[in-house]
C-alpha cells in the first residue's frame, strides 16, 4: 500500500484519473483510517446475523428483479436482452471469460441494494475520484468535515484483475441505473450521480481466512491519498448532489414488503418441521426489517 499526502485539490486531480470511460481506475473514499475495506456484512461479529442479512439481501434482490426488471427482459438463447441489447454488465475483472447471463444482472441489483444501505458482502466504490474525495471529507450522515485527514483509495483495474481475478467480482451499476431512469421513468439515481460500482469480496466464498486474505491483498494493491481536508475548498462540493431524491428506495421497500410475506410462510413451515435452528435465523432476518437500514459502505 502506497501512501501519498495531498495538500492541494489540483494535486489530487492530477494524480487521480477518472475511470468513468473505460473503468481503468476505481476508488473508495473514507473519512477515517481503517485497516481493511471490509464489506458491511463481514463487520457483524455474530455468524447468524451475517446469515440473516444474506437471506434478506438475496430475497429482496430476487423480488426487486421480478418486480422492476423481469417484465422488461426477453430471454434469447439464455441471454437476457432489453430492446434487443444485452442488459447485463460484465465482471470487469473477468469480462473476457464471461458468458452473458442473469448473473450479471443480479450483481448489479445486489450492488444497488448495497448503495441504499443494505448490509451485503459487496463493497461500495466509484469510478469517479471526486466522488471518493467527497466521502473522504464527509461523515456517514453527509456532514462536512473540514479538518483532519481523509482517505481516498485508488486501484488500477489491470493490477487488481491480474492478481485477484478469482477472488472478487467488480461491476458497474451504470447500466441498471440508466435502465431504471429510462424504462421505469425514475429520476436520476444515487448510483448514477456517484458513478457507482461494487466489488463482491471473495465472490461467494464464506471462509473467514479466505476473505481476510483477499482484503489484505486488495489493500496491498491500493494507492492511498491522505487528504488534508483543510486544503479542500468547501465550494468544491457545492455543485455536487450525490444523494438525489429518487424512487428507488420506494421500489426496494415494496420488494422488501413482499419478501416479509414470503418469510412468514417460511417461518411457519420451519415451526411445523420443528427446525428450531432455521426458525431462529429466519426470525433474525424478519427482525432486520423492523430496523431502519443505515448507509454503510
Residue, then its C-alpha position, 0 to 999 in steps of 0.5 A: x500500500x502506497x501512501x501519498x499526502x495531498x495538500x492541494x485539490x489540483x494535486x489530487x486531480x492530477x494524480x487521480x484519473x477518472x475511470x468513468x470511460x473505460x473503468x481503468x481506475x476505481x476508488x473508495x473514499x473514507x473519512x477515517x483510517x481503517x485497516x481493511x475495506x471490509x464489506x458491511x456484512x463481514x463487520x457483524x461479529x455474530x455468524x447468524x446475523x451475517x446469515x440473516x442479512x444474506x437471506x434478506x439481501x438475496x430475497x429482496x434482490x430476487x423480488x426487486x428483479x421480478x418486480x422492476x426488471x423481469x417484465x422488461x427482459x426477453x430471454x434469447x438463447x439464455x441471454x437476457x436482452x432489453x430492446x434487443x441489447x444485452x442488459x447485463x454488465x460484465x465482471x470487469x475483472x473477468x469480462x473476457x471469460x464471461x458468458x452473458x447471463x442473469x448473473x450479471x444482472x443480479x450483481x448489479x441489483x445486489x450492488x444497488x441494494x448495497x448503495x441504499x444501505x443494505x448490509x451485503x458482502x459487496x463493497x461500495x466504490x466509484x469510478x469517479x475520484x471526486x466522488x471518493x474525495x467527497x466521502x473522504x471529507x464527509x461523515x456517514x450522515x453527509x456532514x462536512x468535515x473540514x479538518x483532519x485527514x481523509x482517505x481516498x483509495x485508488x486501484x488500477x483495474x489491470x493490477x487488481x484483475x491480474x492478481x485477484x481475478x478469482x477472488x472478487x467480482x467488480x461491476x458497474x451499476x451504470x447500466x441498471x441505473x440508466x435502465x431504471x431512469x429510462x424504462x421505469x421513468x425514475x429520476x436520476x439515481x444515487x448510483x448514477x450521480x456517484x458513478x457507482x460500482x461494487x466489488x463482491x469480496x471473495x465472490x461467494x466464498x464464506x471462509x473467514x481466512x479466505x476473505x481476510x486474505x483477499x482484503x489484505x491483498x486488495x489493500x496491498x494493491x491500493x494507492x492511498x491519498x491522505x487528504x488534508x481536508x483543510x486544503x479542500x475548498x468547501x465550494x468544491x462540493x457545492x455543485x455536487x448532489x450525490x444523494x438525489x431524491x429518487x424512487x428507488x428506495x420506494x421500489x426496494x421497500x415494496x420488494x422488501x414488503x413482499x419478501x416479509x410475506x414470503x418469510x412468514x410462510x417460511x417461518x411457519x413451515x420451519x415451526x411445523x418441521x420443528x427446525x428450531x435452528x432455521x426458525x431462529x435465523x429466519x426470525x433474525x432476518x424478519x427482525x432486520x426489517x423492523x430496523x431502519x437500514x443505515x448507509x454503510x459502505 
